[in-house]
Amino acid sequence: MGALGVRPIEYRPWRGERTNPERRFLVISWNLFRRSLRAKGVIVVLVFGILLAHTFPIIGAILFPHEELTNADMIGSEEESFSPPSVNYTVNVTEGLVVDQNLTVNGTFVVAGNISLTGTVELHGSISGMGGLFADIQGNEQMLGFVFVDGNKSLVGGLMVQGLLSGNGTISGTGDLTGNGTVVGIITGGDGQQDGVAVDMGGYLTSGLFVLFAILLAAIICSDVISDDLADSSFVLYFSRPVRTLDYLLGKFVGLLMVMSIFCLVLPLLYVLVMMGTQSGNDYGGGLVILGKTFLVGLLTSVFFLPFGLLMSSLTKRKAYAGIGIFASFFVLMIIGGMFSQFDDQWALVDPGNMLFYTYYGTFGAALPHGIASWELASVMLAITVVPMTIVYWLLQRKGGGK
């Protein structure tokens, strides 16, 4: 006892486990990972997301025969999948229709005069002339060869093209323009403007459910990752120890990434392995390439929504506000992208779903939609990931993190 009856402060050495500074962020991330997997909201989203986006495709891979795994299984087949305008439209074709497979033409169809059709014309030979081909077709016309149009062709029904459609005139009508190749040109009028290649939404990654549940999962797990620390002043506990801002932020990010990877990375890889294991063919080289591509896009999807989620969580102490803000922000961006892309193709990049879909297309060998350059896509992807993370780091530094 001291002279005044006060017990002097004694030094007692720390007998607990000492962790290396490099491992501090791993402790934060592991604790966050375990806590997230125990949350009811996360469990519900994972269960429904795995069932709808992963389980059914995996069961289909087992039940339905397939020779080998292809890019089309992942992103769908390339086709004209956009909705044509609901009113008259104009197609300005500059280079024709590109066909990926061999096209055999047994004859030549050359328009040299004006032909007015009121009934049905079945051709087994050739028609030649110097004028334009004009017809009001009430049904569907299927063209298997080359059709050269120098004038105007008006359609009331549908036009199905399996060959090369080339012309300097105008194709207008109220039907559907479909084909198995690529339309190179500009389609204007009606409800909007479309141009170039589209990929159908029938692939495993492009069904829409995969990205939708990824957004929901990110909104739930990111909502309280920083906001709770703001609400209960856990920053005092974190940064009273030798924990730097980078350690704290990296620990949170890695913990969230581990949760997202379950849905966005591990299960897509499982789908690819199941497809390869149940294929009837012996060509596994292409499947291994797709497996590598799936790893890349799965990792990208796991990372993509987290920076913005961390930013929203760092702006409020209420996790409900953060969660709603994350999901609502992405939903609003989707609406804006869908509305204004009718006037300018670049607006489609505002939609986070389109950003991921276009990345999937490029990774699995499909062409980007007309008007979307690869550097534009890369720039927007960097902006939506790097900028939010930079802002979060700056906000944490302002709050005294790591001082």
C-alpha positions in Angstrom: 0.0 0.0 0.0 1.2 3.5 -0.6 1.6 6.2 2.0 -1.9 7.5 1.3 -3.5 4.1 1.4 -3.8 3.9 -2.4 -2.6 0.7 -4.1 0.1 1.6 -6.7 -0.5 0.6 -10.3 1.2 -2.7 -11.1 2.2 -3.9 -14.5 0.8 -7.3 -15.3 2.0 -8.8 -18.6 -0.6 -9.8 -21.2 -1.0 -13.5 -21.1 -3.4 -13.8 -24.1 -2.5 -14.6 -27.6 -0.5 -12.0 -29.5 -1.3 -11.7 -33.2 0.9 -10.3 -35.8 0.0 -6.9 -37.2 -0.5 -8.5 -40.6 -3.1 -10.8 -39.2 -5.3 -8.2 -37.5 -7.5 -7.7 -40.5 -8.0 -11.5 -40.7 -9.4 -11.5 -37.2 -11.8 -8.7 -38.1 -12.8 -10.4 -41.4 -13.3 -13.9 -39.8 -15.5 -12.4 -37.0 -17.6 -10.6 -39.5 -17.9 -13.7 -41.7 -19.2 -15.8 -38.8 -21.6 -13.1 -37.6 -23.0 -12.6 -41.1 -23.8 -16.2 -41.6 -25.8 -16.3 -38.3 -28.0 -13.3 -39.4 -31.5 -14.4 -40.3 -31.8 -12.0 -43.2 -28.6 -13.4 -44.8 -29.8 -17.0 -44.3 -33.1 -16.2 -45.9 -31.5 -14.6 -49.0 -28.9 -17.3 -49.3 -31.5 -20.1 -49.1 -33.9 -18.6 -51.7 -31.1 -17.3 -53.9 -29.3 -20.7 -54.0 -32.6 -22.5 -54.7 -33.7 -20.2 -57.5 -30.5 -19.1 -59.1 -28.3 -22.2 -58.6 -30.1 -25.3 -57.5 -32.6 -25.5 -60.5 -29.8 -25.0 -63.1 -27.7 -27.6 -61.4 -30.6 -30.1 -61.4 -31.2 -29.3 -65.1 -27.6 -30.0 -65.8 -27.9 -33.4 -64.3 -31.3 -34.3 -65.9 -30.9 -32.9 -69.4 -28.3 -34.5 -71.7 -25.6 -32.3 -73.1 -22.5 -33.1 -75.1 -20.2 -30.4 -73.6 -20.2 -27.2 -71.7 -20.3 -24.1 -73.9 -20.3 -20.4 -73.5 -24.0 -20.3 -74.4 -24.7 -22.3 -71.3 -23.3 -19.5 -69.2 -24.6 -16.4 -71.0 -27.1 -17.6 -73.5 -26.9 -17.8 -77.3 -26.2 -14.8 -79.5 -29.3 -13.7 -81.2 -31.5 -10.7 -81.9 -33.1 -10.6 -78.4 -34.2 -7.0 -78.2 -37.9 -6.0 -78.4 -38.6 -4.3 -81.8 -40.4 -1.0 -81.8 -44.1 -1.1 -81.5 -44.7 1.3 -84.4 -43.1 1.7 -87.8 -39.3 1.7 -87.7 -36.4 2.1 -90.2 -33.4 -0.3 -90.6 -30.3 1.3 -92.2 -28.1 -1.6 -93.0 -24.5 -0.7 -93.9 -22.6 -4.0 -93.9 -25.3 -6.7 -94.0 -26.0 -9.6 -91.8 -23.0 -11.6 -90.4 -23.6 -15.3 -90.2 -21.3 -17.3 -87.9 -22.0 -20.7 -89.5 -21.8 -21.8 -93.2 -24.6 -20.5 -95.5 -25.4 -22.5 -98.6 -27.3 -20.7 -101.4 -28.8 -22.8 -104.2 -29.9 -19.8 -106.2 -29.8 -16.1 -106.5 -32.6 -13.7 -105.7 -32.0 -10.4 -107.4 -34.6 -7.6 -107.4 -34.6 -5.8 -110.7 -38.1 -4.4 -110.9 -41.2 -3.7 -108.8 -43.2 -6.7 -107.6 -46.5 -6.1 -105.9 -47.7 -9.1 -103.9 -51.3 -9.7 -103.0 -51.1 -13.4 -102.4 -48.4 -16.0 -101.9 -45.3 -16.4 -104.1 -43.2 -19.6 -103.8 -39.8 -19.4 -105.5 -37.8 -22.3 -106.7 -35.6 -20.4 -109.1 -34.4 -16.8 -109.3 -36.0 -13.4 -110.0 -33.8 -10.7 -111.4 -34.4 -7.0 -112.4 -33.3 -3.4 -111.9 -36.0 -2.1 -109.5 -37.1 -2.5 -105.9 -39.0 -5.2 -104.1 -42.1 -4.0 -102.4 -44.7 -6.2 -100.6 -47.4 -6.0 -98.0 -46.9 -9.3 -96.2 -49.7 -10.3 -93.8 -47.8 -13.3 -92.5 -44.2 -14.3 -92.1 -41.6 -14.4 -94.9 -38.6 -16.6 -94.5 -35.5 -16.0 -96.5 -32.8 -18.6 -96.8 -30.6 -17.0 -99.4 -29.3 -13.6 -100.3 -31.8 -10.8 -100.8 -30.5 -7.5 -102.3 -33.0 -4.6 -101.9 -32.3 -1.3 -103.7 -35.7 0.2 -103.0 -38.3 0.0 -100.2 -39.8 -3.1 -98.7 -42.8 -2.7 -96.5 -43.8 -5.5 -94.1 -46.9 -6.0 -92.1 -46.0 -9.4 -90.7 -42.7 -10.8 -89.5 -39.4 -11.0 -91.4 -37.2 -14.0 -90.5 -33.7 -13.8 -92.0 -31.3 -16.7 -92.0 -29.1 -15.4 -94.8 -27.7 -12.0 -95.8 -30.1 -9.0 -95.9 -28.5 -6.1 -97.8 -30.0 -3.0 -99.1 -29.8 0.8 -99.6 -33.5 1.5 -99.1 -35.8 1.3 -96.1 -37.4 -1.6 -94.3 -40.5 -0.5 -92.4 -43.4 -2.3 -90.8 -45.2 -3.3 -87.7 -43.9 -6.9 -87.4 -40.8 -8.5 -85.9 -37.3 -8.5 -87.4 -35.5 -11.7 -86.3 -32.5 -13.6 -87.4 -29.7 -16.0 -86.5 -26.8 -13.7 -87.2 -25.8 -10.1 -86.5 -27.6 -7.0 -87.8 -25.0 -4.4 -88.6 -26.8 -1.0 -88.9 -29.1 1.3 -87.0 -32.7 0.5 -86.0 -34.6 3.6 -85.2 -38.2 4.7 -84.6 -41.0 3.3 -82.5 -40.3 3.2 -78.8 -36.6 3.6 -79.0 -33.4 2.8 -80.9 -31.4 -0.4 -80.9 -28.3 -1.4 -82.8 -25.8 -4.3 -82.9 -25.7 -7.6 -81.2 -27.8 -8.7 -78.2 -27.4 -11.8 -76.2 -30.5 -13.6 -74.9 -31.1 -13.8 -71.2 -31.3 -17.6 -71.1 -27.8 -18.3 -69.8 -27.0 -19.4 -66.3 -25.4 -16.1 -65.4 -27.7 -13.8 -67.4 -31.0 -15.1 -66.2 -31.4 -12.0 -63.9 -31.8 -14.0 -60.7 -28.1 -14.3 -60.2 -27.5 -10.5 -60.2 -30.7 -9.8 -58.3 -29.9 -12.0 -55.4 -26.3 -10.7 -55.4 -27.6 -7.2 -54.9 -30.0 -8.3 -52.1 -27.2 -10.2 -50.3 -24.8 -7.3 -50.6 -27.4 -4.9 -49.3 -28.1 -7.0 -46.2 -24.5 -7.9 -45.2 -23.2 -4.3 -45.9 -26.0 -2.5 -44.0 -24.5 -2.9 -40.5 -20.8 -3.5 -41.3 -19.8 0.1 -40.4 -23.0 1.7 -39.2 -23.1 -0.5 -36.1 -19.6 0.6 -35.2 -20.7 4.2 -35.6 -23.8 3.6 -33.4 -22.1 1.8 -30.5 -18.8 3.7 -30.8 -16.8 0.6 -31.5 -14.3 2.8 -33.2 -12.9 3.6 -29.8 -12.2 -0.1 -29.2 -10.8 -0.7 -32.6 -8.5 2.3 -32.9 -7.4 2.3 -29.3 -5.3 -0.6 -30.4 -2.6 -0.5 -33.0 -5.2 -1.0 -35.8 -4.8 1.2 -38.8 -7.6 2.4 -41.0 -6.4 0.1 -43.8 -6.5 -2.9 -41.4 -10.0 -2.1 -40.4 -11.3 -1.4 -43.9 -9.5 -4.5 -45.3 -10.8 -6.7 -42.6 -14.4 -5.6 -43.2 -14.0 -5.9 -47.0 -12.5 -9.4 -46.8 -15.2 -10.6 -44.4 -17.9 -9.4 -46.8 -16.1 -10.9 -49.7 -16.1 -14.3 -48.1 -19.9 -14.2 -47.7 -20.5 -13.0 -51.2 -18.2 -15.6 -52.6 -20.4 -18.4 -51.4 -23.2 -17.2 -53.7 -21.3 -15.6 -56.5 -18.2 -17.7 -56.8 -18.4 -21.1 -55.2 -21.8 -22.1 -56.5 -21.1 -21.0 -60.1 -17.9 -23.1 -60.1 -20.0 -26.0 -58.8 -22.4 -25.6 -61.7 -19.6 -25.7 -64.2 -18.1 -28.8 -62.6 -21.5 -30.5 -62.6 -22.0 -29.6 -66.3 -18.5 -31.0 -67.1 -19.1 -34.2 -65.0 -22.4 -35.0 -66.7 -21.5 -34.2 -70.3 -21.5 -37.0 -72.9 -18.6 -35.7 -74.9 -14.9 -36.2 -74.2 -13.7 -32.6 -74.8 -13.0 -31.2 -71.4 -10.5 -28.6 -72.6 -13.2 -26.1 -73.4 -14.9 -26.8 -70.1 -11.7 -26.0 -68.2 -11.4 -22.7 -70.0 -15.0 -21.9 -69.0 -14.2 -22.9 -65.5 -11.4 -20.3 -65.4 -13.7 -17.6 -66.9 -16.3 -18.5 -64.3 -13.8 -18.0 -61.6 -13.0 -14.5 -62.9 -16.6 -13.3 -63.3 -17.6 -14.9 -60.0 -14.8 -13.1 -58.2 -15.8 -9.8 -60.0 -19.4 -10.2 -59.0 -18.5 -10.9 -55.4 -16.5 -7.7 -55.3 -18.6 -5.5 -57.4 -21.4 -4.4 -55.0 -19.3 -4.2 -51.8 -17.5 -0.7 -52.2 -20.8 1.1 -52.7 -22.4 -0.9 -49.8 -19.5 0.1 -47.5 -19.9 3.7 -48.5 -23.7 3.7 -47.7 -23.0 2.0 -44.3 -20.4 4.6 -43.4 -22.9 7.5 -43.9 -25.4 6.5 -41.3 -25.7 4.9 -37.8 -28.9 3.1 -38.7 -28.4 -0.2 -40.6 -31.9 -0.1 -41.9 -31.3 3.1 -43.7 -28.0 1.8 -45.1 -29.6 -1.5 -46.3 -32.6 0.3 -48.0 -30.2 2.9 -49.4 -28.0 0.3 -51.0 -30.8 -1.6 -52.7 -32.8 1.5 -53.6 -29.7 3.1 -55.2 -29.0 0.2 -57.5 -32.7 -0.1 -58.3 -32.9 3.6 -59.3 -29.8 3.2 -61.4 -31.4 0.3 -63.2 -34.5 2.4 -64.0 -32.5 5.4 -65.2 -30.3 3.2 -67.4 -33.3 1.5 -68.9 -35.1 4.8 -69.6 -32.4 6.9 -71.1 -30.6 4.1 -73.0 -33.5 4.4 -75.5 -32.0 7.8 -76.6 -28.3 7.1 -76.0 -26.6 3.6 -75.8 -24.1 4.8 -73.2 -26.9 5.3 -70.7 -27.1 1.5 -70.4 -23.8 1.6 -68.5 -25.6 3.4 -65.6 -27.4 0.1 -64.9 -25.2 -2.0 -62.6 -26.9 -5.2 -63.9 -25.9 -4.2 -67.5 -22.3 -3.6 -66.3 -22.0 -7.1 -65.1 -23.9 -8.6 -68.1 -21.6 -6.8 -70.5 -18.6 -8.0 -68.6 -19.9 -11.6 -68.8 -20.5 -11.2 -72.5 -16.9 -10.0 -73.1 -15.4 -12.7 -70.9 -17.3 -15.5 -72.6 -16.6 -14.4 -76.1 -19.8 -12.5 -77.1 -19.7 -9.1 -78.6 -20.7 -6.0 -76.6 -23.9 -4.2 -77.7 -23.4 -1.6 -80.4 -22.4 1.8 -79.0 -20.7 0.3 -75.9 -16.9 0.3 -76.1 -14.8 -1.9 -73.8 -12.9 1.0 -72.4 -16.1 2.7 -71.5 -17.3 -0.4 -69.6 -13.9 -0.7 -67.8 -14.0 3.0 -66.8 -17.5 2.8 -65.3 -16.6 -0.4 -63.5 -13.6 1.2 -62.0 -15.6 4.3 -61.0 -18.3 2.3 -59.2 -15.7 0.3 -57.2 -12.6 2.5 -56.7 -14.3 5.8 -56.0 -16.6 4.5 -53.2 -13.7 2.7 -51.5 -11.6 5.9 -51.6 -14.4 7.9 -50.0 -14.9 5.3 -47.2 -11.2 5.4 -46.4 -11.2 9.2 -46.2 -14.3 9.2 -44.0 -12.7 6.7 -41.6 -9.5 8.8 -41.5 -11.6 11.8 -40.6 -13.2 9.9 -37.7 -9.7 9.4 -36.2 -9.1 5.9 -37.4 -5.6 4.6 -36.7 -4.4 7.7 -35.0 
